[in-house]
């Protein structure tokens, strides 16, 4: 058993306290003097600086936050070969030893949490509370998987009979390709990477092109904690680098978080067996969603309205778990629409570093164009019930918008938009709402506001989603409390931050020994 104290979530900052806010401003100032960060390709002990990839501030796109090298095809191969070598020594270390490195990496992040949160504010326009929560979640993943890996390493109890000893152990699978998105720029790559490392695999990380600076913080933390360079390499780059990495025959497991189309392409590529390849690749994927909140006629609207508005608009709707659709009982639809519209119309759209900001800019120009396109469809085919037009001119700001009365086949109702645009539908009853949810290809998160326990049971039984939230907002899953991940085309159901997750990164071995002695060898 582990000698570590029991896992507890890292406490978030108390931003209501003036001294805490002042510390953040200081950290922001210190960080600003170090920008732009330089992010090299890092393979084993080697580093190659380059300047091909620029990540910029979404609220001030002329401001370059990080300058990164673009990994080449030959660097992808070199990183996988280095990981193959690193795997042999990293797997040979004990689970406790590996856990120790992750715990020290968590301590490294903890010591620098303000500066790293400030980097997220600049590089990804995460508002302060979201940026701080992301750093805390990264620390949680390191601490949680470190403990989980020690437990897993002991193996499960098996039935033993006289004359026989049965033993089951989980061993690492080999080289893990981690391909990450930008919207939780530290926590998501950290979760996938730390789970792989804790269980003895070697990792090659391809971060999102929008957040190489945050990925560098992760690599520095892990290496400072004692993970050898050969077990963790960094390949900054665009989608083609990710594609080359997942296709490499030396990769055993692919841990991917990102959009559904890319996840599907990766699943297809992973199914190919290259000449000489002696293993099936395993794909662990966490994909997009079209998350619905059902509001029954008896719901407490004082609870439902803020729950819906924060789930839809915090971080400009750019969370995979964000609310995209509300399915409200027709008996209270007008009332709910009026109240949601009222709450949205007073949202403050502004820069991520302003503590009063409710809705920051979206990540990049193409994201703004995508959201604007869906908003135009909503305007033409439905009714806009709220829209905040007072948005800063510079930066990729989208007006928070609520649409209603859209036709059932509208793309606004059926596709992932990933921005501050919420659609409200009227439904005849909760059964009707469940039919709509059931017809969607996504099944990531969902919500229900209702008072009757029978309704809660009914929706729970019928809901295909990975995470259903009742009478609360539908974002903000906590490590160890809400194992997170979707079903159907939202992912492989791996449940990050939960007890099943580490098993994706290991393979089981059973040894059965005959213990009947037929004479003694002396
Ligand atoms: P993308 O799918 O566009 O990109 C994710 C990662 O995949 C990036 O590193 C990207 O590189 C890389 N990539 C792109 N094309 C390929 C390819 N053909 N082969 C291999 N890798 C590739 O997602 P976003 O970064 O835009 O993230 C937003 C999406 O992620 C949303 O759909 C959201 O719902 C989902 N998501 C899901 C979560 C979950 O837990 N279920 C959590 C967070 C986000 P590059 O950046 O250079 O394009």
Boltz pocket constraint, residues with backbone or C-beta under 6 A from the ligand:
constraints:
  - pocket:
      binder: B
      contacts: [[A, 179], [A, 180], [A, 181], [A, 182], [A, 183], [A, 184], [A, 188], [A, 206], [A, 207], [A, 208], [A, 209], [A, 210], [A, 237], [A, 238], [A, 239], [A, 240], [A, 241], [A, 242], [A, 243], [A, 244], [A, 246], [A, 257], [A, 258], [A, 259], [A, 260], [A, 262], [A, 263], [A, 265], [A, 266], [A, 286], [A, 287], [A, 288], [A, 289], [A, 319], [A, 320], [A, 321], [A, 416], [A, 418], [A, 444], [A, 484], [A, 485], [A, 486], [A, 490], [A, 491]]
      max_distance: 6.0
